[in-house]
Amino acid sequence: MYPCRALLVIVVVYGNIRTRYVAAIQESSEVKNLNFNDPSWSDAWFLLTDQRPSMNVQKAWNEGYNGLGVLVTVLDDGVEYQHPDILPNYNSSASYDFNGDDNDPTPRYSFANENRHGTRLAGIIAAAANNSECSVGVAYMASIAGIRMLDGDVIDEIEADSIRFAFRDADIIVSGWGPDDDGRTVDGPGNLANLAIEHAITEGRNGKGSILVWATGNGGRVDDDCNCDGYASSMFTISISTVTQDGSRAWYGESCASTLASAYGSGDDRKSKIPTTNIRSTCTNGYTGSTASTGIAAGIMALCLQANPQLTWRDVQHLVVRTSNAKGLDVADFTTNGVGRKVSGYFGYGLMDAHALVQKARVWKSVPERKACSVIIHATDVRGRWKVSPNTSTRITFNVTDISCKNGDTLPDRLEHVQLTINTNNMLQYTLLSASLISPSGTKSVILGFRKPYNQYNRFRNWNLTTVHYWDENPVGEWQIVFERKQREAYIETPLILHLYGTSRRDWDDFEYVTATGKESPYDEVMTARQTSTQSLPESSLGKAERLAKYASCRIFCSLQRILENDRPCSCKDLEIQT
């Protein structure tokens, strides 16, 4: 054969192989919609693969993660466990009715059907799949339990008893309630409930900590700030906000610096809502509110715990920060923090990604011990306070060093949560006060936003304003607190207390890092340490024979490419069979 003809044959063969190879790779990387027979499955737009950006739930399902072995407990107005879409996954021993003091969490029925909230939430999380009923839960093989506690006087004791009962068995506890979303209330858990929450993260899941998932609230219409909700803003809870179908903020969505991440949910009447179970053994395609997003997030976290049951409550928060994604989301307040991650008051670190979460979870080694440091800032004014004049800002600057901590605390140099404890004078329209925190890296976090004007005297009393915007930043250096006030002056009482929580970088030495290539997360470590989970991983979606065939095709393709396009990289490493 003449050399020119040989070269022509090689070119033609290479072109054909390349076309088929690229097509095969693209096909294998796509996740096709599963064909469930549940009547509302086709309306579950937030789970379908053509929704962009995607939460990649089906990619996690395709790898064998469906929530099996994980128990999720819903604290709400009851759960209709007899519903045919809930009953297959119902756990009776983990359920209770604190309003009626019995073992049956069935909601109280009425003409208005107002006690439907918990049943709808339970269906989003764990509705059974492929049973010709309603839709499909995000964790459709997870166990689901219900605690009825909202249909009556919601007092501190009831909340505490409900949380204590739940964390005995639950891996994940989900709540879609909190203080009034009226733009003026400042409220949170009482002493008993606070103690129960702390016990949940120290004693739940055999000491690894229950995963507490809370909705940020529906007060966006009155500019409410979920940092005035002590449940959602707690360090021990994962607060979830709502992304609408077009990637924008929901009209009811609240902003606050304690929001960790977001999940899809409903928007206005022109946007699709959420299909799920409904009371009286019916279905609905019209579930709305931030609780729907919280249920989706809880289902995704169930997949995460199935991938690695050894994760602690802090591990899960670290994983959510590292795998949530801001791409494709339309909100103006995204900023890039000191370690390169995009973060928002409305969306936290972005839309949750189920596939990325389970992938990272299954090789994740538990994070180091948490360190804590409290820095006390005193006013220099003779009256022991800072004055905030109307329509101006008051800036307080101070330095954090290794000796700044009180009582011998240890300063973390890799942050997780940051809180500012404030007290104010009794002032008219106390909702017209805002506060921002600026870290040594220059990251500005609005820890209290202006809310709905309210003509009443009130004050902040030992209130903690929480932010997660400094995750992995180093706190050493100059910090600034900026207060602003509208209409009338305000007085911030001394002292202010800055609480810094996180880890020491040297304690991460046991981890092996792979340098991130993305600009959004240069500290997004890929943990290659040994798998800590005792549960075996699911089989790869590619069988061994198919993988060998693809590997052989890839080697041929790369050999030809080296002849004709030797400046282009080509590797078959991902398809190698490990022995």
C-alpha positions as CSV (number, residue, x, y, z in Angstrom):
1,M,0.0,0.0,0.0
2,Y,1.3,3.4,-0.9
3,P,2.2,5.7,2.1
4,C,-0.4,8.3,1.1
5,R,-3.1,5.8,0.9
6,A,-2.1,4.3,4.2
7,L,-2.2,7.7,5.8
8,L,-5.7,8.3,4.2
9,V,-7.0,5.0,5.7
10,I,-5.6,5.9,9.1
11,V,-7.3,9.3,8.9
12,V,-10.6,7.9,7.9
13,V,-10.5,5.1,10.5
14,Y,-9.4,7.6,13.2
15,G,-12.3,9.9,12.2
16,N,-14.9,7.1,12.5
17,I,-13.5,5.8,15.8
18,R,-13.3,9.3,17.2
19,T,-16.9,10.1,16.2
20,R,-18.2,6.8,17.8
21,Y,-15.9,7.1,20.8
22,V,-17.0,10.7,21.7
23,A,-20.7,9.7,21.1
24,A,-20.3,6.7,23.4
25,I,-18.6,8.8,26.1
26,Q,-21.3,11.4,25.9
27,E,-24.0,8.8,26.1
28,S,-22.4,7.1,29.1
29,S,-22.1,10.4,30.9
30,E,-25.7,11.4,30.5
31,V,-28.4,10.3,32.9
32,K,-31.6,9.4,31.2
33,N,-35.0,9.9,33.0
34,L,-36.1,6.8,34.8
35,N,-39.5,5.6,33.8
36,F,-41.5,5.3,37.0
37,N,-45.2,4.5,36.8
38,D,-46.1,7.0,39.6
39,P,-48.7,9.3,38.0
40,S,-47.0,12.6,39.1
41,W,-43.5,11.5,38.3
42,S,-43.4,13.4,35.0
43,D,-44.4,16.5,37.0
44,A,-41.4,16.1,39.3
45,W,-39.4,18.7,37.3
46,F,-36.9,19.2,40.1
47,L,-35.8,15.6,39.8
48,L,-35.8,15.3,36.0
49,T,-32.6,15.3,34.1
50,D,-33.5,18.1,31.7
51,Q,-33.9,20.6,34.6
52,R,-30.9,23.0,34.5
53,P,-29.0,23.5,36.7
54,S,-29.5,20.0,38.0
55,M,-29.4,18.6,41.5
56,N,-28.2,15.3,39.9
57,V,-30.5,13.1,42.1
58,Q,-30.9,10.6,39.3
59,K,-27.1,10.3,38.9
60,A,-26.9,9.4,42.6
61,W,-29.8,6.9,42.1
62,N,-28.0,5.3,39.2
63,E,-25.1,4.5,41.4
64,G,-27.4,2.7,43.9
65,Y,-28.1,5.4,46.4
66,N,-31.8,5.7,47.3
67,G,-31.8,6.2,51.1
68,L,-31.9,2.6,52.1
69,G,-31.0,2.1,55.7
70,V,-31.5,5.8,56.7
71,L,-34.3,7.0,59.0
72,V,-35.8,10.5,58.5
73,T,-38.2,11.9,61.1
74,V,-40.6,14.8,60.4
75,L,-41.5,17.1,63.2
76,D,-44.8,18.7,62.1
77,D,-48.6,18.7,62.4
78,G,-48.6,14.9,61.8
79,V,-47.9,12.4,59.1
80,E,-50.7,10.3,57.5
81,Y,-48.7,7.1,57.6
82,Q,-51.7,5.1,56.1
83,H,-51.2,6.9,52.9
84,P,-50.3,4.2,50.3
85,D,-47.2,6.2,49.1
86,I,-45.9,6.6,52.7
87,L,-46.9,3.3,54.4
88,P,-44.2,1.1,52.6
89,N,-41.5,3.2,54.2
90,Y,-43.2,4.0,57.5
91,N,-41.4,3.4,60.9
92,S,-43.9,3.2,63.7
93,S,-41.5,2.8,66.6
94,A,-39.9,6.1,65.8
95,S,-43.2,8.0,65.6
96,Y,-45.3,9.7,68.2
97,D,-48.1,12.2,68.8
98,F,-47.2,14.8,71.5
99,N,-50.4,16.7,70.9
100,G,-52.5,13.7,71.6
101,D,-50.0,11.8,73.8
102,D,-50.2,8.5,71.9
103,N,-48.3,6.5,69.3
104,D,-50.4,7.6,66.3
105,P,-49.0,10.7,64.5
106,T,-52.0,10.8,62.1
107,P,-53.0,14.5,61.6
108,R,-56.3,15.9,62.9
109,Y,-58.7,16.1,60.0
110,S,-60.9,19.1,59.4
111,F,-63.0,20.7,56.7
112,A,-60.1,23.0,55.7
113,N,-57.5,20.2,55.7
114,E,-55.0,22.6,57.3
115,N,-53.0,19.8,58.9
116,R,-51.5,18.6,55.7
117,H,-48.0,20.1,56.0
118,G,-46.2,17.1,57.6
119,T,-47.8,14.6,55.2
120,R,-46.7,16.6,52.2
121,L,-43.2,16.9,53.6
122,A,-42.9,13.2,54.3
123,G,-43.9,12.4,50.7
124,I,-41.2,14.7,49.2
125,I,-38.6,12.9,51.3
126,A,-39.5,9.2,51.1
127,A,-42.6,8.5,49.0
128,A,-42.3,4.9,47.6
129,A,-41.3,4.6,44.0
130,N,-42.9,2.7,41.1
131,N,-46.1,1.8,43.0
132,S,-48.6,3.8,40.9
133,E,-49.1,6.3,43.7
134,C,-48.5,10.1,43.6
135,S,-44.8,10.8,42.9
136,V,-41.4,9.6,44.0
137,G,-39.5,10.6,47.1
138,V,-35.9,11.9,46.8
139,A,-34.9,9.0,49.1
140,Y,-37.6,6.6,48.0
141,M,-36.1,3.7,50.0
142,A,-35.5,5.6,53.2
143,S,-37.5,5.0,56.4
144,I,-39.9,7.8,57.4
145,A,-41.3,8.6,60.8
146,G,-43.6,11.3,62.0
147,I,-43.9,13.3,65.2
148,R,-47.1,15.3,65.7
149,M,-46.3,18.4,67.7
150,L,-47.5,21.5,65.9
151,D,-51.3,21.0,66.2
152,G,-51.7,22.6,69.6
153,D,-49.8,25.0,71.9
154,V,-46.2,24.8,70.7
155,I,-44.4,25.4,74.0
156,D,-40.7,24.9,74.9
157,E,-41.5,21.6,76.6
158,I,-43.3,20.1,73.5
159,E,-40.4,21.1,71.2
160,A,-37.8,19.7,73.5
161,D,-39.7,16.4,74.0
162,S,-40.2,16.1,70.3
163,I,-36.5,16.6,69.5
164,R,-35.4,14.2,72.3
165,F,-37.8,11.5,71.1
166,A,-36.7,11.9,67.5
167,F,-32.9,11.7,68.0
168,R,-33.2,8.3,69.8
169,D,-33.6,6.7,66.4
170,A,-33.5,9.3,63.6
171,D,-30.5,9.9,61.4
172,I,-32.1,13.1,60.0
173,I,-34.7,15.3,61.7
174,V,-36.6,17.7,59.5
175,S,-38.6,20.8,60.6
176,G,-40.4,23.3,58.4
177,W,-41.5,25.6,61.1
178,G,-40.2,28.4,63.3
179,P,-41.2,31.9,64.6
180,D,-43.7,34.1,62.8
181,D,-42.5,35.2,59.4
182,D,-43.8,38.7,59.9
183,G,-40.6,40.7,59.5
184,R,-40.5,41.9,63.1
185,T,-40.3,38.8,65.4
186,V,-37.0,37.8,67.0
187,D,-37.4,34.4,68.5
188,G,-35.9,30.9,68.8
189,P,-35.8,27.8,70.8
190,G,-36.3,28.1,74.6
191,N,-33.9,26.7,77.2
192,L,-35.3,23.1,77.0
193,A,-35.4,23.0,73.2
194,N,-31.9,24.4,73.0
195,L,-30.7,21.8,75.3
196,A,-32.5,19.1,73.3
197,I,-30.9,20.3,70.0
198,E,-27.4,20.2,71.6
199,H,-28.1,16.7,72.9
200,A,-29.2,15.7,69.4
201,I,-25.8,16.6,67.9
202,T,-23.8,15.1,70.7
203,E,-25.8,12.0,71.4
204,G,-27.8,11.3,68.2
205,R,-26.6,8.5,65.8
206,N,-24.4,7.0,68.6
207,G,-22.5,10.2,69.1
208,K,-22.0,11.2,65.5
209,G,-24.9,13.6,65.8
210,S,-28.4,13.8,64.3
211,I,-28.6,15.8,61.1
212,L,-31.0,18.7,61.8
213,V,-32.5,20.2,58.7
214,W,-34.5,23.4,59.0
215,A,-36.4,25.7,56.6
216,T,-35.3,29.3,56.4
217,G,-38.9,30.6,56.4
218,N,-41.3,32.3,54.1
219,G,-41.0,35.9,55.2
220,G,-39.4,37.3,52.1
221,R,-42.4,39.4,51.3
222,V,-41.8,41.5,54.4
223,D,-38.0,41.4,54.1
224,D,-37.7,39.1,57.1
225,D,-34.2,37.9,58.0
226,C,-33.8,34.3,59.1
227,N,-31.0,35.3,61.4
228,C,-33.8,36.5,63.6
229,D,-35.1,32.8,63.6
230,G,-33.1,31.0,66.3
231,Y,-33.9,27.6,64.9
232,A,-32.7,28.2,61.3
233,S,-29.7,30.2,62.4
234,S,-28.4,27.7,64.9
235,M,-25.0,26.3,64.2
236,F,-26.3,22.8,64.8
237,T,-29.0,23.0,62.1
238,I,-28.6,23.0,58.3
239,S,-30.9,25.8,57.0
240,I,-32.2,25.4,53.5
241,S,-33.5,28.1,51.1
242,T,-35.5,27.9,47.9
243,V,-34.4,28.1,44.2
244,T,-37.3,28.4,41.7
245,Q,-37.5,26.5,38.5
246,D,-35.8,29.3,36.5
247,G,-32.9,29.5,39.0
248,S,-34.1,32.7,40.8
249,R,-35.1,33.6,44.3
250,A,-38.6,32.6,45.5
251,W,-40.8,35.6,46.2
252,Y,-41.2,34.4,49.8
253,G,-37.5,33.5,50.3
254,E,-35.7,35.0,53.2
255,S,-32.1,36.1,53.2
256,C,-29.6,35.4,56.0
257,A,-26.0,34.7,56.4
258,S,-26.7,31.4,58.3
259,T,-28.2,29.7,55.2
260,L,-25.9,26.9,54.2
261,A,-27.4,25.8,50.8
262,S,-30.6,25.6,48.7
263,A,-32.8,23.2,46.9
264,Y,-35.5,23.6,44.3
265,G,-38.9,24.6,45.3
266,S,-41.9,26.6,44.1
267,G,-42.1,30.1,42.8
268,D,-45.0,32.3,42.0
269,D,-48.1,31.0,40.3
270,R,-46.5,31.1,36.8
271,K,-43.8,28.6,38.0
272,S,-44.1,24.9,38.6
273,K,-44.8,23.7,42.2
274,I,-43.9,20.5,43.9
275,P,-45.8,17.2,43.5
276,T,-46.1,15.1,46.7
277,T,-48.5,13.2,48.9
278,N,-51.5,14.8,50.5
279,I,-53.8,13.9,53.4
280,R,-56.9,11.7,52.9
281,S,-54.8,9.4,50.7
282,T,-54.7,11.9,47.9
283,C,-51.9,13.6,45.9
284,T,-51.1,17.2,45.1
285,N,-49.0,19.0,42.5
286,G,-49.2,22.3,44.3
287,Y,-46.9,22.2,47.3
288,T,-45.2,25.5,48.0
289,G,-43.0,27.2,50.5
290,S,-39.5,26.8,51.9
291,T,-40.5,23.5,53.6
292,A,-40.7,21.8,50.2
293,S,-37.1,22.7,49.5
294,T,-36.1,21.5,53.0
295,G,-37.7,18.1,52.3
296,I,-35.8,17.8,49.0
297,A,-32.6,18.7,50.8
298,A,-33.3,16.1,53.6
299,G,-33.8,13.5,51.0
300,I,-30.5,14.3,49.4
301,M,-28.8,14.1,52.8
302,A,-30.3,10.6,53.3
303,L,-28.5,9.6,50.1
304,C,-25.3,11.1,51.6
305,L,-25.6,9.1,54.8
306,Q,-26.3,5.9,52.9
307,A,-23.0,6.5,51.0
308,N,-21.2,6.9,54.3
309,P,-23.1,6.2,57.6
310,Q,-20.0,7.2,59.6
311,L,-20.4,10.9,58.8
312,T,-20.8,13.3,61.8
313,W,-23.1,16.3,61.8
314,R,-20.1,18.5,61.0
315,D,-19.0,16.2,58.2
316,V,-22.3,16.7,56.5
317,Q,-22.1,20.5,56.8
318,H,-18.6,20.4,55.3
319,L,-19.7,18.2,52.5
320,V,-22.8,20.5,51.7
321,V,-20.5,23.5,51.6
322,R,-18.0,21.8,49.2
323,T,-20.5,20.3,46.8
324,S,-23.3,22.9,46.4
325,N,-23.0,25.0,43.3
326,A,-23.7,28.6,42.5
327,K,-23.6,28.1,38.7
328,G,-26.8,29.0,36.9
329,L,-28.4,30.7,39.9
330,D,-29.8,34.2,39.4
331,V,-29.4,36.4,42.4
332,A,-27.4,39.6,42.8
333,D,-25.9,39.0,46.3
334,F,-23.4,36.2,45.4
335,T,-19.9,37.2,46.6
336,T,-16.6,35.3,46.5
337,N,-15.2,34.7,49.9
338,G,-11.6,34.6,51.0
339,V,-11.0,31.0,49.9
340,G,-12.7,31.5,46.5
341,R,-16.1,30.0,47.1
342,K,-19.2,31.8,46.0
343,V,-21.8,32.4,48.7
344,S,-25.1,34.2,49.0
345,G,-27.4,35.3,51.7
346,Y,-30.4,33.9,49.7
347,F,-28.9,30.7,48.4
348,G,-26.0,29.9,50.8
349,Y,-23.3,28.0,48.8
350,G,-25.7,27.3,46.0
351,L,-27.9,24.5,44.8
352,M,-27.3,21.1,46.3
353,D,-25.8,18.4,44.1
354,A,-26.8,14.9,45.1
355,H,-24.3,13.1,42.9
356,A,-21.3,15.3,44.0
357,L,-22.4,14.9,47.6
358,V,-22.5,11.1,47.6
359,Q,-19.2,10.9,45.6
360,K,-17.4,13.0,48.1
361,A,-19.1,11.4,51.1
362,R,-18.0,7.9,50.4
363,V,-14.3,8.8,50.6
364,W,-14.6,11.4,53.3
365,K,-12.7,11.1,56.5
366,S,-14.2,12.7,59.6
367,V,-13.2,16.3,60.2
368,P,-10.8,17.2,63.0
369,E,-12.0,18.3,66.5
370,R,-13.8,21.6,66.6
371,K,-12.1,24.6,68.2
372,A,-13.8,27.6,69.7
373,C,-12.7,31.1,70.5
374,S,-14.7,34.0,71.9
375,V,-13.4,37.6,71.4
376,I,-14.8,40.3,73.6
377,I,-15.0,43.8,72.1
378,H,-15.6,46.7,74.6
379,A,-16.9,50.2,73.7
380,T,-14.6,53.0,74.5
381,D,-17.5,55.4,75.1
382,V,-17.8,56.5,78.8
383,R,-21.4,55.2,78.8
384,G,-20.2,51.8,77.5
385,R,-22.0,51.7,74.2
386,W,-21.8,52.5,70.5
387,K,-24.1,55.1,69.0
388,V,-25.5,54.4,65.5
389,S,-26.8,57.6,64.1
390,P,-29.7,57.6,61.5
391,N,-28.8,57.1,57.9
392,T,-25.1,56.7,58.7
393,S,-22.9,53.8,59.6
394,T,-20.9,53.0,62.7
395,R,-17.8,51.0,62.1
396,I,-16.0,49.0,64.8
397,T,-12.5,47.7,64.0
398,F,-10.6,45.2,66.1
399,N,-7.8,42.7,65.6
400,V,-7.9,38.9,66.2
401,T,-4.7,37.2,67.2
402,D,-3.7,34.0,69.0
403,I,-4.1,35.8,72.4
404,S,-7.5,37.4,71.6
405,C,-9.5,34.4,73.0
406,K,-11.0,34.6,76.5
407,N,-10.6,31.9,79.1
408,G,-7.9,30.1,77.4
409,D,-9.9,29.2,74.3
410,T,-8.1,27.9,71.2
411,L,-8.3,30.1,68.1
412,P,-9.2,28.1,65.0
413,D,-7.3,29.1,61.9
414,R,-9.8,27.4,59.5
415,L,-13.3,28.7,60.2
416,E,-16.7,27.1,60.1
417,H,-19.4,29.1,61.9
418,V,-19.0,32.7,63.1
419,Q,-21.4,34.3,65.5
420,L,-21.8,37.9,66.9
421,T,-23.6,38.3,70.2
422,I,-25.3,41.7,70.4
423,N,-27.4,43.7,72.8
424,T,-29.1,46.9,72.0
425,N,-31.1,49.6,73.7
426,N,-34.9,49.5,73.7
427,M,-35.6,51.4,70.5
428,L,-38.6,52.3,68.3
429,Q,-38.7,50.4,65.0
430,Y,-35.8,48.1,66.0
431,T,-36.3,46.3,62.7
432,L,-34.6,49.2,61.0
433,L,-31.1,48.2,62.1
434,S,-28.6,46.3,60.0
435,A,-25.3,44.7,60.8
436,S,-22.4,43.5,58.6
437,L,-19.3,41.6,59.4
438,I,-16.1,42.0,57.3
439,S,-13.3,39.4,57.8
440,P,-9.5,39.9,57.4
441,S,-9.9,38.4,53.9
442,G,-12.3,41.2,53.0
443,T,-15.4,39.0,52.9
444,K,-18.5,41.0,53.8
445,S,-21.4,39.1,55.3
446,V,-24.7,40.8,56.1
447,I,-25.6,39.2,59.4
448,L,-28.7,41.3,60.0
449,G,-30.7,43.0,57.2
450,F,-33.2,45.8,57.4
451,R,-36.7,44.4,57.9
452,K,-40.2,45.6,57.7
453,P,-40.7,48.9,59.6
454,Y,-42.6,48.2,62.8
455,N,-43.7,51.0,65.1
456,Q,-42.9,49.3,68.4
457,Y,-40.1,49.6,71.1
458,N,-38.0,46.5,71.4
459,R,-34.4,45.3,71.6
460,F,-32.0,42.5,70.9
461,R,-31.0,40.7,74.1
462,N,-28.0,38.4,73.9
463,W,-28.9,37.5,70.4
464,N,-26.5,35.5,68.2
465,L,-26.2,36.5,64.6
466,T,-24.7,33.6,62.6
467,T,-22.8,33.5,59.4
468,V,-21.3,30.6,57.4
469,H,-19.8,32.8,54.8
470,Y,-16.2,32.5,56.1
471,W,-15.9,28.7,55.8
472,D,-12.2,27.7,55.7
473,E,-11.0,31.3,56.0
474,N,-8.3,32.2,58.5
475,P,-9.7,34.6,61.2
476,V,-6.3,36.2,62.2
477,G,-6.2,39.9,61.3
478,E,-8.4,42.9,61.3
479,W,-12.2,42.4,61.5
480,Q,-14.9,45.1,61.1
481,I,-18.4,45.3,62.3
482,V,-20.6,47.8,60.5
483,F,-24.0,48.9,62.0
484,E,-26.5,51.0,60.1
485,R,-29.7,52.5,61.2
486,K,-32.7,54.2,59.6
487,Q,-34.8,57.1,60.9
488,R,-33.7,57.2,64.6
489,E,-30.5,56.5,66.5
490,A,-29.7,53.2,68.1
491,Y,-27.3,52.2,70.8
492,I,-25.3,49.0,70.8
493,E,-24.4,48.0,74.3
494,T,-21.0,46.8,75.3
495,P,-19.6,44.2,75.0
496,L,-19.9,42.7,71.6
497,I,-18.8,39.1,71.5
498,L,-17.4,37.5,68.4
499,H,-17.5,33.7,68.5
500,L,-15.2,31.8,66.1
501,Y,-15.7,28.1,65.5
502,G,-13.6,25.9,63.3
503,T,-10.5,23.7,63.2
504,S,-6.7,24.0,63.2
505,R,-5.0,23.5,59.8
506,R,-2.4,21.3,61.3
507,D,-5.1,18.8,62.4
508,W,-5.9,18.2,58.7
509,D,-2.5,16.7,58.1
510,D,-3.9,13.2,57.9
511,F,-5.8,14.2,54.8
512,E,-4.3,13.9,51.3
513,Y,-5.2,16.8,49.1
514,V,-5.6,17.1,45.3
515,T,-5.3,20.7,44.1
516,A,-8.6,21.9,42.9
517,T,-8.7,23.3,39.4
518,G,-11.9,25.3,39.7
519,K,-11.8,29.0,40.6
520,E,-14.8,28.7,42.9
521,S,-13.3,26.3,45.4
522,P,-9.5,26.3,45.6
523,Y,-9.8,24.6,49.0
524,D,-12.2,22.0,47.8
525,E,-10.3,19.0,49.0
526,V,-10.8,15.6,47.4
527,M,-10.2,13.2,50.3
528,T,-8.3,10.1,49.2
529,A,-7.9,8.7,52.7
530,R,-9.3,5.3,53.3
531,Q,-13.1,4.8,53.2
532,T,-14.5,5.2,56.7
533,S,-17.9,3.7,56.0
534,T,-18.5,0.1,57.0
535,Q,-21.1,-0.2,54.2
536,S,-19.9,-1.6,50.9
537,L,-20.1,0.7,47.9
538,P,-22.5,0.0,45.1
539,E,-21.2,-1.6,42.0
540,S,-20.1,0.7,39.2
541,S,-22.8,1.5,36.6
542,L,-20.3,-0.1,34.0
543,G,-19.9,-3.9,34.3
544,K,-16.4,-5.3,34.1
545,A,-16.8,-6.7,30.6
546,E,-18.2,-3.4,29.3
547,R,-15.5,-1.5,31.0
548,L,-12.8,-3.7,29.4
549,A,-14.3,-3.1,26.0
550,K,-14.4,0.6,26.5
551,Y,-10.8,0.6,27.8
552,A,-9.6,-1.3,24.7
553,S,-11.5,1.1,22.4
554,C,-10.0,4.0,24.3
555,R,-6.4,2.7,23.9
556,I,-6.9,2.3,20.1
557,F,-8.4,5.8,19.9
558,C,-5.4,7.3,21.9
559,S,-2.9,5.5,19.7
560,L,-4.4,6.9,16.6
561,Q,-4.7,10.3,18.1
562,R,-1.0,10.4,19.0
563,I,-0.2,9.9,15.3
564,L,-2.5,12.6,14.0
565,E,-2.9,15.0,16.9
566,N,0.0,14.5,19.2
567,D,-0.4,17.8,20.9
568,R,-3.8,16.8,22.4
569,P,-3.9,14.8,25.7
570,C,-5.6,11.5,25.8
571,S,-5.9,9.2,28.8
572,C,-7.7,5.9,29.5
573,K,-6.9,5.9,33.3
574,D,-10.5,6.4,34.4
575,L,-11.5,3.1,32.6
576,E,-8.7,1.0,34.0
577,I,-9.7,-2.1,35.9
578,Q,-8.3,-2.1,39.4
579,T,-7.0,-5.5,40.6
